[in-house]
Amino acid sequence: MQHNDAETPRVTVSVTDREDTVVVRVADNGPGVPKDQKETIFGKGEKGLDSQGTGLGLYLVDTLVESYGGEVWVEDGTDGGAVFVVVLSKAE
């Protein structure tokens, strides 16, 4: 929401329950993530969109998700924003 320049900022969270995994998608209608930042956005100290943060938030998300054997990535949303996708294995 902080970087969203839409007249009415919107965030949508959805969950898909698969046989062995759960997929969580967090989508917004903001400016999206530039193509050249999609590969590096989860790096330690990476910041974008004039961020005043430390550059650790998405790095920590990536580190935690990977520590549980999952995956996380960002893709373009259907309404111009970004979609962050997290895939985690179900507990046994």
C-alpha positions, 0 to 999 in steps of 0.5 A: 500500500505504501508505494501504491499510486492508484486512486483506490489502492487494493490488495488481494490475498488468495490461497490455492490448496493443492494435493501436496502444497499450498500456494498463497498469492498477494496481489496489488494494483500498484505500479508493479515491479520493474522487469529488471528487478524481479530477479534481484528483489529478494536480495539482501539490502535490495530496495526499490521505489524510493524505499526508506526501508532496510532492504531486508523484508523480502530477503527475510521472506525468501530466507524463511520460505526457502528454509521450509523448502518452499519457493517465492517469486514476483510476477506481473498482476493482471491489473498492472500491479505485482503478485507475490507468490509463495508455495509451501509444502503441506505438513505431514 
